[in-house]
Structure formats: C-alpha cells, structure tokens
Amino acid sequence: MFAAWVLGLALVSWAFQVMTQDTIWSFVSDAPKQAADIGARMLPPDWHYTRELLWPLWETLNIATLGTLLGTLIAVPIAFLAARNTTPSTAWVRPFALLAIVASRSINSLIWALLLVAILGPGVLAGVIAIALRSIGFIGKLLYEAIEEIDTQQVEAITATGAGSAQVMAWGVFPQIAPTLAGVTVFRWDINIRESTVLGLVGAGGLGVKLESALGTLAWPKVFMLLIVIFATVVVSEWVTAKVRQRLI
C-alpha cells in the first residue's frame, strides 16, 4: 500500500512537471492583478447591448432545441439496433450501432461545429447539426440500456397474442421506455442550451458570435452583459428541465 502511494505521488509529480514545463510563472503571479483589472473594466455592464442579443439568444435556443429533436430522431432507431433484445443481429448490426454511439460521444460538439462550419459554412445550420451529432451518443446510450432492462413478461404476453414484431415494439417495448426517453431528451436539451452558447465562437451562430466579437474588440462591458444573459438562460433552462422532469417522474 505504501509503495502504491509513493508511485502515485511520483506519477503526479512527473505529470505536473510535464504540464508546467512551458509555463511562464511571472504571468501566473501577475494573473490576480490582470483579473482584477479586467473585472473593473467590465463594470458597469452595457445594458443597452441587451437589445442586440435578443436575436442571437433566439438562435441559441433554436440551435439547442432543433439539435436535440434531430439527435433524438436519429438516436431512437440506433438505440433499438444497439440493444441486445431488439437488434436484428448481435453479430453484425449491433456493433455498428454501438460504434455510432461511441463516435458521437467521443467528439465534442465544438469539434463537430468546427468541421461542419468548414463543410457547410458559418451559420445556425452547422450549429444545429453539431448539437444533433453530439446528442445521438448521449441519448442512444441511455436509451439502449433502458431497452435492455425492460420487463420481458409484457413483451412475451403481447407476442403470445400473435402480434408481429412491429406491434410488439409499439405496444410491448416503447411504452416501457417512453418515460426514460422523455426524461433523457429533456436533460439533453438542458445540456445543449449550455453547449450552444459557445458554438458561435467557431462560427456556428448564436450568442457565441457576439461573444467572440466582444472579446476580439476588448469590449468588456459587452462581455459582462453577454455573461449575464448566458447565465440567466442557463438558470431558466435548469428550472424548465426540473419542472418537466418532476412531471415525468
């Protein structure tokens, strides 16, 4: 046990040295002064700038909402293909469905946005698709796990009546996972609200475009106003998500 602690401490020390080998410590020591200076420049926030943020805010909400809906529409069939008890083939189809889920979860929405802006050009469409591609893995993983945990007795009872595979899915499987699907989708929408606020930094529309412009021109009162709007948006989305989840659960 003592040897493990020594090895762990040595590993952490080595990792810290590697991570900080290019650090300019004079900048680090001066950071509190610089942070206080920027904080002073931010005050007071530019309240008149709020009128210019209404449309970018609307774009941000649309990016998160449409991206979540598109991601859900794609994730549901993928989840059924990935679940052991609903996939047509555990040897061929399921691995590809799991690969799609893992690929979606392993790439951040900001990276998706960078790629899509290069392909589609800047704008809201790139942001919507980036959010959707990121959402597929999150929703698909939680949903296929819920499908694998359903009560098989209900499925067997419907199958015994002579129902076809589509009817079994519609009446035996889907009603059991519907609450999970609704809860996961709402939860993912809440996450996407936060992620969509920064996609504009790479040209994918929304509040991030304004934030990049304000930072680039060192307009600190506008930056502070943007931070206030983003914070308020996240708080409201948290409240909406909590209320919806209370109704679902």
C-alpha positions as CSV (number, residue, x, y, z in Angstrom):
1,M,0.0,0.0,0.0
2,F,2.8,2.4,0.9
3,A,4.6,1.6,-2.4
4,A,1.4,2.4,-4.3
5,W,1.2,5.8,-2.6
6,V,4.8,6.5,-3.4
7,L,4.4,5.5,-7.0
8,G,1.2,7.6,-7.3
9,L,2.9,10.6,-5.8
10,A,5.9,10.2,-8.2
11,L,3.5,9.9,-11.2
12,V,1.6,13.1,-10.1
13,S,4.9,15.0,-9.7
14,W,6.2,13.9,-13.1
15,A,2.9,14.8,-14.7
16,F,2.9,18.2,-13.1
17,Q,6.4,18.9,-14.3
18,V,5.5,17.9,-17.9
19,M,2.3,20.0,-17.9
20,T,4.0,23.1,-16.5
21,Q,7.4,23.0,-18.3
22,D,6.3,25.8,-20.7
23,T,4.5,27.8,-18.1
24,I,5.7,31.4,-17.6
25,W,5.3,31.8,-13.9
26,S,5.7,35.6,-13.9
27,F,2.4,35.6,-15.9
28,V,0.8,33.3,-13.3
29,S,1.9,35.5,-10.4
30,D,0.5,38.5,-12.2
31,A,-2.8,36.8,-13.0
32,P,-4.8,38.1,-9.9
33,K,-3.8,41.7,-10.9
34,Q,-4.9,41.2,-14.5
35,A,-8.1,39.5,-13.5
36,A,-9.0,42.4,-11.2
37,D,-8.2,44.9,-14.0
38,I,-10.5,43.1,-16.4
39,G,-13.2,42.8,-13.8
40,A,-13.0,46.6,-13.2
41,R,-13.3,47.2,-17.0
42,M,-16.4,45.1,-17.2
43,L,-18.3,47.3,-14.8
44,P,-20.9,48.5,-15.3
45,P,-22.4,46.1,-17.9
46,D,-23.6,47.6,-21.1
47,W,-27.4,47.2,-20.5
48,H,-28.2,48.8,-23.9
49,Y,-26.4,46.0,-25.6
50,T,-29.2,43.6,-24.5
51,R,-31.4,44.6,-27.5
52,E,-28.7,43.3,-29.8
53,L,-28.6,40.0,-28.0
54,L,-32.3,39.1,-28.5
55,W,-31.9,37.6,-31.9
56,P,-28.6,35.7,-31.1
57,L,-30.4,34.4,-28.0
58,W,-33.3,33.2,-30.1
59,E,-30.8,31.5,-32.4
60,T,-29.1,29.8,-29.5
61,L,-32.4,28.4,-28.2
62,N,-33.3,27.2,-31.7
63,I,-29.9,25.5,-32.1
64,A,-30.3,23.6,-28.8
65,T,-34.0,22.7,-29.4
66,L,-33.7,21.7,-33.1
67,G,-30.4,19.9,-32.5
68,T,-32.0,17.9,-29.6
69,L,-35.0,16.9,-31.7
70,L,-32.9,15.9,-34.7
71,G,-30.5,14.0,-32.4
72,T,-33.4,12.2,-30.7
73,L,-35.0,11.2,-34.0
74,I,-31.7,9.6,-35.1
75,A,-30.8,8.1,-31.7
76,V,-34.1,6.2,-31.1
77,P,-33.6,3.7,-34.0
78,I,-29.9,3.4,-33.3
79,A,-30.8,2.6,-29.7
80,F,-33.1,-0.2,-30.8
81,L,-30.4,-1.6,-33.1
82,A,-27.9,-1.4,-30.2
83,A,-30.0,-3.2,-27.6
84,R,-29.4,-6.9,-27.4
85,N,-33.1,-7.8,-27.1
86,T,-34.3,-5.7,-30.1
87,T,-31.4,-5.7,-32.6
88,P,-31.8,-7.8,-35.7
89,S,-28.3,-9.1,-35.4
90,T,-26.0,-9.1,-32.4
91,A,-23.1,-10.1,-34.6
92,W,-23.4,-7.6,-37.4
93,V,-25.9,-4.8,-36.7
94,R,-25.3,-4.2,-33.0
95,P,-21.5,-3.4,-33.4
96,F,-22.2,-0.7,-36.0
97,A,-24.9,0.8,-33.8
98,L,-22.6,0.9,-30.8
99,L,-19.8,2.3,-33.0
100,A,-22.2,5.2,-34.0
101,I,-23.0,5.8,-30.3
102,V,-19.3,5.8,-29.2
103,A,-18.3,8.0,-32.1
104,S,-20.9,10.6,-31.2
105,R,-20.0,10.6,-27.6
106,S,-16.2,10.8,-28.1
107,I,-16.3,14.0,-30.2
108,N,-17.2,17.3,-28.5
109,S,-19.9,19.5,-30.1
110,L,-17.4,22.3,-30.5
111,I,-15.2,20.0,-32.7
112,W,-18.3,18.9,-34.7
113,A,-19.1,22.6,-35.2
114,L,-15.6,23.3,-36.4
115,L,-15.9,20.5,-39.0
116,L,-19.4,21.5,-40.1
117,V,-18.5,25.2,-40.4
118,A,-15.7,24.2,-42.7
119,I,-18.1,22.0,-44.8
120,L,-21.4,24.0,-44.7
121,G,-20.1,27.4,-44.0
122,P,-20.8,29.6,-40.9
123,G,-24.4,29.8,-39.6
124,V,-27.1,28.2,-37.5
125,L,-27.4,25.1,-39.6
126,A,-23.9,24.0,-38.7
127,G,-24.7,24.5,-35.0
128,V,-27.9,22.5,-35.2
129,I,-26.2,19.5,-36.9
130,A,-23.3,19.7,-34.4
131,I,-25.6,19.6,-31.4
132,A,-27.6,16.7,-33.1
133,L,-24.5,14.7,-33.7
134,R,-23.3,15.1,-30.1
135,S,-26.8,14.3,-28.8
136,I,-27.0,11.0,-30.6
137,G,-24.5,9.2,-28.4
138,F,-25.8,10.5,-25.1
139,I,-29.5,9.7,-25.9
140,G,-28.7,6.5,-27.7
141,K,-26.6,5.0,-24.9
142,L,-29.0,5.7,-22.1
143,L,-32.0,4.6,-24.2
144,Y,-30.5,1.3,-25.4
145,E,-29.6,0.5,-21.8
146,A,-33.2,1.2,-20.8
147,I,-34.4,-1.1,-23.6
148,E,-32.3,-4.0,-22.4
149,E,-33.8,-3.6,-18.9
150,I,-37.5,-3.7,-19.9
151,D,-39.9,-6.2,-18.4
152,T,-39.8,-9.2,-20.8
153,Q,-43.1,-10.6,-19.4
154,Q,-45.0,-7.8,-21.1
155,V,-43.3,-8.5,-24.4
156,E,-44.0,-12.2,-24.1
157,A,-47.6,-11.6,-23.3
158,I,-48.1,-9.4,-26.4
159,T,-46.1,-11.9,-28.6
160,A,-48.4,-14.7,-27.3
161,T,-51.4,-12.9,-28.8
162,G,-49.9,-13.4,-32.3
163,A,-48.6,-9.8,-32.6
164,G,-46.0,-9.0,-35.2
165,S,-42.5,-7.6,-34.4
166,A,-43.7,-4.0,-35.2
167,Q,-46.7,-4.4,-32.9
168,V,-44.5,-5.9,-30.1
169,M,-42.2,-2.8,-30.4
170,A,-45.1,-0.4,-30.4
171,W,-47.1,-2.0,-27.5
172,G,-44.6,-4.0,-25.6
173,V,-41.3,-2.1,-25.7
174,F,-41.9,1.5,-26.4
175,P,-44.4,2.2,-23.6
176,Q,-41.9,0.9,-21.1
177,I,-39.1,3.2,-22.3
178,A,-41.2,6.3,-23.1
179,P,-40.7,7.9,-19.7
180,T,-36.9,7.3,-20.0
181,L,-36.8,8.7,-23.5
182,A,-38.7,11.9,-22.4
183,G,-36.5,12.4,-19.4
184,V,-33.3,11.9,-21.2
185,T,-34.3,14.2,-24.1
186,V,-35.3,17.0,-21.7
187,F,-32.0,16.5,-19.8
188,R,-30.0,16.6,-23.0
189,W,-31.8,19.7,-24.1
190,D,-30.7,21.4,-20.9
191,I,-27.1,20.4,-21.7
192,N,-27.4,21.6,-25.3
193,I,-28.5,25.0,-24.2
194,R,-25.2,25.5,-22.5
195,E,-23.2,24.0,-25.3
196,S,-24.9,26.0,-28.0
197,T,-24.0,29.3,-26.3
198,V,-20.3,28.8,-27.2
199,L,-20.7,27.3,-30.7
200,G,-20.7,30.8,-32.2
201,L,-17.0,31.1,-31.2
202,V,-16.3,28.9,-34.2
203,G,-18.9,30.5,-36.5
204,A,-21.9,28.2,-35.7
205,G,-24.3,31.0,-34.8
206,G,-26.0,32.1,-31.6
207,L,-24.6,34.1,-28.6
208,G,-21.1,32.8,-29.2
209,V,-20.8,35.0,-32.3
210,K,-21.4,38.1,-30.2
211,L,-19.1,36.8,-27.5
212,E,-16.3,36.3,-30.0
213,S,-16.8,39.8,-31.4
214,A,-16.9,41.4,-27.9
215,L,-13.8,39.6,-26.8
216,G,-12.0,40.4,-30.0
217,T,-12.6,44.2,-29.6
218,L,-11.9,44.1,-25.8
219,A,-15.4,45.4,-25.2
220,W,-15.5,44.2,-21.6
221,P,-18.9,45.8,-20.6
222,K,-20.5,43.9,-23.5
223,V,-18.7,40.7,-22.5
224,F,-20.1,41.1,-19.0
225,M,-23.6,41.6,-20.4
226,L,-23.2,38.5,-22.5
227,L,-22.2,36.5,-19.5
228,I,-25.2,37.8,-17.6
229,V,-27.5,36.7,-20.5
230,I,-25.9,33.3,-20.8
231,F,-26.1,32.8,-17.0
232,A,-29.8,33.8,-17.0
233,T,-30.6,31.5,-20.0
234,V,-28.9,28.5,-18.2
235,V,-30.8,29.2,-15.0
236,V,-34.1,29.3,-16.8
237,S,-33.4,26.1,-18.7
238,E,-32.5,24.4,-15.5
239,W,-35.8,25.5,-14.0
240,V,-37.8,24.3,-17.0
241,T,-35.9,21.0,-17.0
242,A,-36.6,20.4,-13.3
243,K,-40.3,21.1,-13.7
244,V,-40.6,18.8,-16.7
245,R,-38.7,16.0,-15.1
246,Q,-40.9,16.4,-12.0
247,R,-44.0,15.9,-14.2
248,L,-42.4,12.9,-15.9
249,I,-41.2,11.2,-12.8
